[in-house]
Amino acid sequence: QVQLQESGPGLVKPSQTLSLTCTVSGGSIITPYYYWSWIRQPPGKGLEWMGTIDIRGTTYYSPSLKSRTSISRDTSKNQFTLQLTSVTPEDTAVYYCAILRRPPQDSITTMLQDFARYLELKGQGTLVTVSS
């Protein structure tokens, strides 16, 4: 059974870079039709898709966060990471790593536009607070 575990600092100062790592166990990060993703939930708000990396290492980012977001992976460690630069208090949220699973008949665009429908699994989440 695949499990996801987020790790990283819980407090980041404004203007700094938020860095989180997701460790995957019980499965491979190069599983076909799995898209390794980061989503977040600010206090009192819904889930927001941030970005995704596929088995080829191709990345996809939310247009609203693209200029500040970078996702990478280390297949030897079965991990993928998130970096969010120039954070502000509005980036305070619970951050989740997640798997989106795309049926072959659906396009990647469709999956990313309606990510919640394709959400296969997410980690327990980690609260990151942006504050000085």
Secondary structure by P-SEA (a helix, b strand, c coil): cbbbbbbccccccccbbbbbbbbbccccccccccccbbbbbccccccccccccccccbbbbcccccccbbbbbcccccccbbbbcccccccccbbbbbbbbbcccccaaaaaacccccccccccbbbbbbcc
